[in-house]
Amino acid sequence: MPQLPSATRRRRPAPPDTGLGQRLRALWESRSLRLRSRFRRRGLLAFLAVMGPGLIAGIAGNDAGGITTYSVLGADTGLRLLWLFPITMLILAVVQEMAARLGVITGQGLSDLIRDRYGVRWTALAMGVLLVANLANTVAEFAGAGAALEILGVPRWLTVPVVAVAIWALVLFADYRTVEKVFLSVMVVFLAYIASAILAGPDWGAVGHALVTPDLGGLDPTLLLLMVAVVGTTITPYMQFYLQSAVAEKGIDEEELALEQADAVVGSVWTNVIAVFIVVATATTLHAASVRVESAADAAAALGPVAGELSSLLFAVGLFGASVLAATIMPISTAYVICEAFGWESGVGHRFRDAPAFFGLYSFVLFAGALVVLIPGLDPIGLIVGSQNLQGLLLPIVLVFMLLLVNDRALLGRHVNGRWRNGLAIACIGLVVALDVVLLGSAALGWLGVRVG
């Protein structure tokens, strides 16, 4: 493939003007761009105009699997492993900043760049693993949404179809900016976890101490695997694919790069702050009462007798909102990535007839995930665990590709990684690779019948 010169930004052509709706949308886009230009030097207003992709990617990281991991961590270990989250915050910020920079400067999604630079075979391998893993994760999100409302008395057979149809219609019939605003509004439900933690009445001095004091005493294999799971669920491949594709579709300019970098970092901080509050809530209540849980729904139900029904309700609301958001982002990310990888038209701003492969893939992953959850007697735990292992296999490959791409001067010109950025990125990626090796090694031992822990 011929390489793009550093000054060239590859943008997808706008869909043809086929009606009044598209002309109005084009007018809105031009007004929005003028507004962003007018306030470019006015700090907060400029940031608010650009904000979205990084924050949404970060929020989506707190999905049903993530909330389950954080709930189990707090219930099993109390506050002793809170020091992990400043580390995961740094790693996620480094990775998401690279994805945002690649999206802004090149105007291309990550899979698009991988195909252009490294060929179809590597791309097809990554796409196959991602499709299977994201499909399994979508099952987990619908399971989380259904379990959350079952706590409130709403049956799963009603929740799952209604949620699936609602988010399918949102993505199919709304433009990108409308979808983005809906996603950002979902952020409010995560405040429920902050409220749950406050209602639990923790010792905030102990929380602050645990955040800055590593505790490695008495580590056993089971606890080590839980630590690996925390890192693995906080930093996932689909978040980076979604972030870079969303940045490219939103059309953020090079002059706004610093603002989008800030957006990516804020999203990384936000997802880890919410994780900390989830751990604090379950550590202060369930760990103190020696209550063990296996899922986020278990944690929400168990909080009622220990911390009060309001705390349980807030936890369940947060689980529902997080699951619905991730159930939307996961299929979108999958459709973006696969379409970009094979050169098919993609983007939420298109109509179905303009991007049939994109919306077809989105619909398949979304509804297949919902249907699996409705199968009577099916336990999705094995599927969820398998998807996490696949994501763990894919993540180091994706991160290495990202590191190579952000050092490609033909792509990024003066925006390539400097020495200190490379050092930090290599250290973060090295840690993720080491942890994934531990996770996959333990899975292999499990398959061979060797007991871990």
C-alpha positions in Angstrom: 0.0 0.0 0.0 1.4 3.5 -0.8 2.1 5.5 2.4 0.2 8.7 3.1 2.4 11.8 3.3 2.5 13.3 6.8 0.5 16.3 5.8 -2.3 14.3 4.2 -5.4 13.5 6.2 -7.5 10.7 4.8 -11.1 11.5 5.3 -14.1 9.4 4.2 -16.2 11.2 1.6 -19.5 12.6 2.9 -22.6 10.6 1.9 -24.4 12.0 -1.2 -27.0 14.7 -0.6 -30.2 12.8 -1.2 -32.7 14.8 0.8 -33.7 17.7 3.1 -32.6 15.7 6.2 -29.0 15.4 4.9 -28.9 19.1 3.9 -30.1 20.2 7.3 -27.5 17.9 8.9 -24.8 19.4 6.7 -25.9 22.9 7.8 -25.8 21.8 11.5 -22.3 20.4 11.0 -21.1 23.7 9.4 -22.6 25.7 12.2 -21.0 23.4 14.7 -17.6 23.8 13.1 -17.9 27.6 13.0 -18.9 27.5 16.7 -15.9 25.4 17.5 -13.7 27.8 15.6 -15.1 30.9 17.3 -14.5 29.5 20.7 -11.2 27.7 20.0 -9.2 30.0 22.3 -11.8 29.9 25.1 -10.7 26.8 27.0 -13.8 25.1 28.5 -16.2 25.9 25.6 -13.7 24.6 23.1 -13.2 21.4 25.1 -17.0 20.9 25.4 -17.3 21.1 21.6 -14.7 18.4 21.1 -15.5 16.2 24.1 -17.1 12.9 23.4 -15.1 10.0 21.9 -12.6 9.7 24.7 -15.1 10.1 27.5 -17.5 7.6 25.9 -14.8 5.0 25.4 -13.7 5.4 29.0 -17.3 5.1 30.3 -17.9 2.0 28.2 -15.0 0.4 29.9 -17.1 0.1 33.1 -19.4 -2.5 31.6 -21.1 -5.5 33.3 -17.8 -7.5 33.3 -15.9 -4.6 34.7 -18.4 -3.8 37.4 -18.5 -7.5 38.3 -14.7 -7.6 38.7 -14.6 -4.4 40.8 -17.4 -5.7 43.0 -15.7 -9.0 43.6 -12.4 -7.2 44.3 -14.0 -5.1 47.0 -16.0 -7.9 48.5 -13.1 -10.3 48.6 -10.1 -8.0 49.4 -11.6 -4.9 51.0 -9.5 -1.8 50.3 -6.1 -3.4 50.1 -5.8 -3.4 46.3 -7.1 0.1 45.7 -3.5 1.1 44.8 -4.0 -0.7 41.5 -6.3 2.0 40.1 -3.8 4.9 39.9 -1.7 2.4 37.8 -4.5 1.4 35.5 -5.5 5.1 35.2 -2.0 5.9 33.9 -1.9 3.0 31.5 -5.3 3.7 30.1 -4.6 7.4 29.7 -1.4 6.6 27.7 -3.1 4.1 25.4 -6.2 6.3 24.8 -4.1 9.4 24.1 -2.2 7.4 21.4 -5.5 6.3 19.9 -6.9 9.8 19.9 -3.7 11.3 18.3 -3.8 8.7 15.6 -7.5 9.4 14.8 -7.1 13.2 14.7 -3.9 13.3 12.6 -4.7 10.5 10.1 -8.5 10.7 10.0 -8.5 6.9 9.9 -9.6 4.2 12.3 -7.2 1.8 13.9 -8.0 -1.3 11.8 -7.9 0.9 8.6 -4.3 1.9 9.5 -3.3 -1.7 10.4 -4.5 -2.9 7.0 -2.8 -0.1 5.1 0.5 -0.6 6.9 0.7 -4.3 7.7 -1.5 -6.1 5.2 -4.8 -8.0 5.1 -3.6 -11.2 6.9 -2.8 -9.5 10.3 -6.0 -7.5 9.9 -8.2 -10.6 9.2 -6.7 -12.4 12.3 -7.4 -9.5 14.6 -10.9 -9.0 13.2 -11.8 -12.6 13.7 -10.7 -12.7 17.3 -12.4 -9.3 17.9 -15.7 -10.4 16.4 -16.0 -13.5 18.6 -14.8 -11.7 21.7 -17.2 -8.8 21.2 -20.1 -11.0 20.5 -19.5 -12.8 23.7 -19.1 -9.6 25.6 -22.4 -8.3 24.1 -24.0 -11.3 25.7 -22.5 -10.3 29.0 -23.9 -6.7 28.7 -27.4 -7.9 28.0 -27.1 -10.4 30.9 -26.1 -7.5 33.1 -29.0 -5.3 32.0 -31.5 -8.1 32.6 -30.1 -9.0 36.0 -30.1 -5.4 37.1 -33.8 -4.9 36.4 -34.7 -8.4 37.8 -33.6 -7.0 41.2 -36.3 -4.3 40.7 -38.9 -6.9 39.7 -38.8 -6.6 35.9 -38.4 -10.0 34.1 -35.4 -10.5 31.8 -37.6 -11.6 28.9 -39.1 -8.1 28.9 -36.0 -6.1 29.6 -33.7 -7.6 27.0 -35.9 -7.3 23.8 -37.0 -3.7 24.7 -33.4 -2.6 25.3 -32.1 -4.2 22.2 -34.8 -2.7 19.9 -34.4 0.8 21.5 -30.6 1.0 21.1 -30.8 -0.5 17.6 -33.3 2.2 16.6 -31.2 5.0 18.2 -28.1 4.0 16.2 -29.9 3.3 12.9 -32.0 6.4 12.7 -30.0 9.1 14.6 -26.9 10.9 13.4 -23.5 10.7 15.1 -24.0 13.8 17.3 -27.4 12.7 18.6 -26.0 9.3 19.4 -23.0 10.9 21.1 -25.2 13.1 23.3 -27.3 10.1 24.4 -24.1 8.2 25.3 -22.8 11.2 27.3 -26.1 11.6 29.1 -25.8 8.0 30.3 -22.7 9.1 32.3 -25.1 10.4 34.9 -26.1 6.9 36.0 -22.5 6.2 37.1 -23.1 8.8 39.8 -25.1 6.1 41.4 -21.9 4.3 42.4 -20.5 7.4 44.0 -23.7 7.8 46.0 -23.6 4.1 46.9 -20.1 4.5 48.3 -21.0 7.6 50.3 -24.1 5.9 51.7 -21.8 3.0 52.8 -20.0 5.4 55.2 -16.4 4.4 54.5 -13.3 5.6 56.4 -12.1 8.1 53.8 -8.7 8.3 55.4 -8.2 4.6 55.0 -9.4 4.9 51.4 -6.8 7.6 50.7 -4.1 5.5 52.3 -5.0 2.4 50.3 -4.8 4.4 47.1 -1.2 5.3 47.5 0.2 2.4 49.6 0.9 -0.8 47.6 0.0 -4.0 49.6 1.7 -7.1 48.2 1.7 -9.2 51.4 0.2 -12.6 51.3 -0.4 -12.7 47.5 -1.7 -16.1 46.4 -2.4 -17.3 42.8 -6.1 -16.5 43.1 -5.5 -13.0 44.3 -2.9 -12.5 41.6 -5.4 -13.5 38.9 -7.9 -11.1 40.4 -5.4 -8.3 40.0 -4.8 -9.3 36.4 -8.5 -9.3 35.8 -8.7 -5.7 37.1 -6.1 -4.5 34.6 -7.6 -6.6 31.8 -11.2 -5.3 32.3 -10.0 -1.7 32.5 -8.0 -1.7 29.3 -9.8 -3.5 26.4 -9.1 -3.5 22.6 -12.6 -2.5 21.6 -12.3 0.8 23.6 -9.3 1.9 21.5 -10.9 0.8 18.2 -14.0 2.7 19.1 -12.2 5.8 20.3 -10.0 6.2 17.2 -12.9 5.5 14.8 -15.2 8.0 16.6 -12.5 10.7 16.5 -12.1 10.2 12.8 -15.8 10.3 12.1 -16.4 13.4 14.3 -13.9 15.2 12.1 -11.7 16.7 14.8 -9.0 18.9 13.3 -5.3 19.0 14.1 -5.7 22.4 15.7 -8.0 20.7 18.3 -5.6 17.8 19.0 -4.8 19.0 22.5 -8.5 19.2 23.3 -9.1 15.6 22.1 -6.1 14.4 24.0 -7.6 16.0 27.1 -10.9 14.3 26.3 -9.1 10.9 26.1 -7.3 11.5 29.4 -10.5 12.7 31.2 -12.3 9.5 30.0 -9.4 7.4 31.4 -9.6 9.2 34.8 -13.4 9.0 35.0 -13.6 5.2 34.4 -11.0 4.5 37.1 -12.7 6.9 39.6 -16.0 5.1 39.2 -14.1 1.8 39.6 -12.6 3.1 42.9 -16.1 4.0 44.2 -17.5 0.6 43.3 -14.7 -1.1 45.3 -15.2 1.3 48.2 -18.9 0.6 48.3 -18.5 -3.2 48.3 -15.5 -3.2 50.5 -17.1 -1.1 53.2 -20.3 -3.2 53.3 -19.9 -6.7 51.8 -16.3 -7.3 52.8 -16.9 -6.0 56.3 -19.9 -8.4 56.6 -17.9 -11.3 55.0 -20.4 -11.5 52.2 -19.0 -13.2 49.0 -20.4 -12.4 45.6 -19.8 -13.7 42.1 -21.4 -11.0 39.9 -22.4 -7.3 40.0 -26.0 -8.4 40.3 -25.1 -10.4 43.4 -23.4 -7.3 44.8 -26.4 -5.1 44.1 -28.8 -7.5 45.8 -26.5 -8.1 48.8 -26.1 -4.4 49.5 -29.8 -4.1 50.5 -29.6 -5.9 53.9 -26.1 -4.6 54.7 -26.2 -0.9 53.5 -29.9 -0.2 52.9 -32.3 -0.6 50.0 -31.4 2.8 48.6 -27.8 1.7 48.2 -28.9 -1.5 46.5 -31.2 0.4 44.2 -28.5 2.9 43.2 -26.1 0.0 42.5 -28.6 -1.8 40.3 -29.4 1.4 38.4 -25.7 1.9 37.7 -25.3 -1.7 36.5 -28.3 -1.2 34.1 -27.0 2.0 32.6 -23.5 0.7 32.3 -24.7 -2.5 30.6 -26.9 -0.7 28.1 -24.2 1.7 27.1 -21.6 -1.1 26.6 -24.2 -3.2 24.8 -24.5 -0.3 22.3 -20.8 0.6 22.1 -19.6 -3.1 21.6 -21.6 -3.8 18.4 -20.8 -0.3 17.0 -17.1 -0.8 17.7 -17.2 -4.2 16.0 -18.9 -2.8 12.9 -16.5 0.1 12.7 -13.5 -2.1 13.0 -14.5 -4.8 10.5 -15.8 -2.3 7.9 -12.6 -0.2 8.1 -10.4 -3.3 7.9 -12.0 -4.3 4.6 -12.6 -0.9 3.1 -16.4 -0.9 3.5 -18.3 2.3 4.2 -19.0 2.8 7.9 -20.3 5.4 10.3 -23.3 6.2 12.5 -23.9 9.3 10.4 -24.7 7.2 7.3 -28.0 5.7 6.3 -28.5 1.9 6.0 -28.5 2.0 2.2 -25.2 3.9 2.2 -23.4 1.6 4.6 -25.2 -1.8 4.6 -22.3 -3.8 5.8 -21.8 -1.5 8.8 -25.4 -1.5 10.0 -25.7 -5.2 9.1 -22.8 -6.2 11.3 -24.0 -3.8 14.1 -27.5 -5.5 14.0 -26.1 -9.0 13.9 -23.8 -8.5 17.0 -26.5 -6.7 18.9 -29.4 -9.0 18.3 -27.3 -12.2 18.5 -26.1 -11.1 21.9 -29.6 -10.4 23.1 -31.0 -13.7 21.8 -28.3 -15.8 23.5 -29.3 -14.2 26.9 -32.9 -15.3 26.3 -32.1 -19.0 25.8 -33.7 -20.8 28.8 -31.3 -22.3 31.3 -28.2 -20.9 29.6 -25.4 -19.9 32.0 -23.4 -17.2 30.1 -20.4 -17.3 32.6 -18.3 -19.7 30.5 -18.9 -17.5 27.4 -18.0 -14.4 29.3 -14.8 -16.0 30.7 -13.8 -17.2 27.2 -14.4 -13.7 25.7 -12.1 -12.2 28.3 -9.4 -14.6 27.4 -9.8 -13.7 23.7 -9.6 -10.0 24.5 -6.5 -10.7 26.6 -5.0 -12.5 23.5 -5.8 -9.6 21.2 -4.9 -6.6 23.5 -1.0 -7.0 23.3 -1.2 -7.3 19.5 -3.3 -4.1 19.3 -1.1 -2.2 21.7 2.1 -3.2 19.7 0.5 -2.0 16.5 -0.5 1.3 18.1 3.0 1.8 19.3 4.4 1.2 15.9 1.9 3.5 14.2 2.5 6.4 16.6 6.2 6.2 15.8 5.6 6.3 12.0 6.7 9.7 10.9 5.2 9.2 7.4 1.8 9.1 9.2 2.1 11.5 12.0 4.9 13.8 11.1 5.9 16.0 14.0 3.2 14.3 16.2 5.1 11.0 16.5 6.0 9.8 20.0 9.0 11.5 21.6 11.5 9.7 23.8 9.6 10.1 27.1 6.3 9.1 25.5 7.9 6.0 24.1 9.4 5.1 27.4 6.1 5.4 29.2 4.2 3.6 26.5 6.7 0.7 26.3 6.6 0.4 30.1 2.7 0.3 30.1 2.5 -2.1 27.2 5.1 -4.3 28.8 3.1 -4.5 32.0 -0.1 -5.3 30.1 1.7 -8.1 28.2 3.1 -9.6 31.3 -0.3 -9.6 33.0 -2.0 -11.1 30.0 0.7 -13.9 29.9 -0.3 -14.7 33.5 -4.0 -14.7 32.7 -3.6 -16.9 29.6 -1.2 -19.2 31.4 -3.7 -19.7 34.2 -6.4 -20.4 31.7 -4.2 -23.0 29.9 -3.5 -24.7 33.3 -7.2 -24.8 33.9 -7.8 -26.4 30.5 -5.2 -29.0 31.4 -6.9 -29.7 34.7 -4.2 -28.1 36.9 -5.7 -26.3 39.9 -4.7 -22.7 40.4 -4.9 -21.2 43.9 
